[in-house]
Amino acid sequence: MRLVSGELIKLESLAEQDTFVHKCHPAIKIIVTFLFIIISVSGGRYQLASPIALLAYPWLLSTLSATPLKILHQRFIWALPFPVFAGIANLIFEQAPLYTLGGISISYGLVSLIVLVLKTYLTVIAVLLLLATTRWQDIFAVCERCHIPQIFCQTLTLIYRYLAVLTDEAWRMYHSYLLRAPRKKAIHFKDMGTFCGQLILRSFDRASRLYAAMKCRGWNSSSSVASKQPLVFSDLVYLFCSLCAVIVLTAIF
Amino acid sequence: MLKTTDLCAGYNMAADILHNLNISICEGECVAIVGKNGAGKSSLLLTLVGIVAINGGNIKVCGLDVTKANLPEIRKRAGLVFQNPDDQLFMPTVYDDIAFGPRNYGCSEDIVKSTVLEIASQFDISELLQRNAYRLSGGEKRLAALAAVLVMQPQLLLLDEPSSFLDPCARRRLIDLLRDLPQTKLIATHDLDLALDLCQRVIILNQGSIAADGNCQELLRDQALLNINGLELPLSLMNYQISNI
């Protein structure tokens, strides 16, 4: 539980850095990420070269933004089972050889599985890189400016913040439980109902206090706390260069 | 600066927590509100900024009636520092948290930046600005929460248990800081020594009603009065009595 709030804090801390990528306009970074994802997933299911070539993009971006790829890989592991389970059946149903490498034949099924994992990797890492280089409130502010209804943006902002509150409360309750139940390694099934009920009540109470603190400092449903960053020439250069790099990499391979 | 007339308030219409409170506080005064747990101290502060509903009577804060229409202006003029800084600090960095209020009130980013830096330097927390509020110590969180409220330059400062979670040094530092602030202050506290140190006047609450209102030095020496209202003599006065025996 503490892990979840720790993970959120870690990504938020990364987004506070002061590199060229961090300084770029959030809208540009969202556009680049969106287009990168579209290009990544639009390749053929047996086209291995294209996703491999696109691996250069996250590597380059993480270097430019001083974001350790190791941290992002740790998060990607959570998403890995999904493409593996989705593609594992291909190994059985598509056994015809596609390539032969040093006498070992590589089947269509294996290639499609690898492509699926690579595409998931590129998609997840692109989103994580966006989160690690852009503050969450700036992302929601761009959504607001793109005429996504304000109520959705505000709700998402509050849910994001509420997640940390919920996990924090859960962590406290969990440890308080374990300290008084030394023989138990986790919450016992018979206590789970009470635990969850109390967690909801406590986190609701805490969220209400937090909301009151926000209202006391002038927040209302039409407030936006994101800074209004103007679009500058370097942002357009970044957009142009990123798109060129991705298109060239895809075209060559 | 603050006037309540026959104020009744509560979290719902059926049960009042505060009963017929008549309080008047002048500009520049520093007033302590003391009372046992559940006496209504925190609820009174929340009522003053319109978070707890008024069921009867009225409140004037900085010349404005506490009504729904006036709440944005009242909340700008009266800054409330919550008992638990974790309830107040929620932005990714301390800088963003301090900037939250001014941004909500439409200040330009240049003004926000300059005011945040100024208040941070005044509170000696400039090095914390880029840190996450979750990772601060209790004393640092308290200072950040106070800075986040003072950055809006309120005329009336409402403090709910300001010395909770603080070690003796941080507590002393906070008292010195509060003493230097020019604002009118209303402090809800259990820390009677802090009240003695800072406030000229004290209001004792008991079950949502005023049990006593008067000079801090006089009321907080009255052991019988304190005992009736579920309080004890301040530690500093106890030591004084012991040394005189």
Boltz contact constraints between the chains, C-beta under 6 A:
constraints:
  - contact:
      token1: [A, 9]
      token2: [B, 132]
      max_distance: 6.0
  - contact:
      token1: [A, 9]
      token2: [B, 134]
      max_distance: 6.0
  - contact:
      token1: [A, 12]
      token2: [B, 92]
      max_distance: 6.0
  - contact:
      token1: [A, 16]
      token2: [B, 93]
      max_distance: 6.0
  - contact:
      token1: [A, 161]
      token2: [B, 90]
      max_distance: 6.0
  - contact:
      token1: [A, 209]
      token2: [B, 87]
      max_distance: 6.0
  - contact:
      token1: [A, 210]
      token2: [B, 87]
      max_distance: 6.0
  - contact:
      token1: [A, 210]
      token2: [B, 90]
      max_distance: 6.0
  - contact:
      token1: [A, 212]
      token2: [B, 51]
      max_distance: 6.0
  - contact:
      token1: [A, 213]
      token2: [B, 82]
      max_distance: 6.0
  - contact:
      token1: [A, 213]
      token2: [B, 87]
      max_distance: 6.0
  - contact:
      token1: [A, 213]
      token2: [B, 88]
      max_distance: 6.0
  - contact:
      token1: [A, 216]
      token2: [B, 49]
      max_distance: 6.0
  - contact:
      token1: [A, 216]
      token2: [B, 75]
      max_distance: 6.0
  - contact:
      token1: [A, 216]
      token2: [B, 80]
      max_distance: 6.0
  - contact:
      token1: [A, 217]
      token2: [B, 100]
      max_distance: 6.0
  - contact:
      token1: [A, 217]
      token2: [B, 101]
      max_distance: 6.0
  - contact:
      token1: [A, 218]
      token2: [B, 101]
      max_distance: 6.0
  - contact:
      token1: [A, 218]
      token2: [B, 104]
      max_distance: 6.0
  - contact:
      token1: [A, 218]
      token2: [B, 105]
      max_distance: 6.0
  - contact:
      token1: [A, 219]
      token2: [B, 104]
      max_distance: 6.0
  - contact:
      token1: [A, 223]
      token2: [B, 104]
      max_distance: 6.0
  - contact:
      token1: [A, 225]
      token2: [B, 100]
      max_distance: 6.0
  - contact:
      token1: [A, 225]
      token2: [B, 103]
      max_distance: 6.0
  - contact:
      token1: [A, 227]
      token2: [B, 109]
      max_distance: 6.0
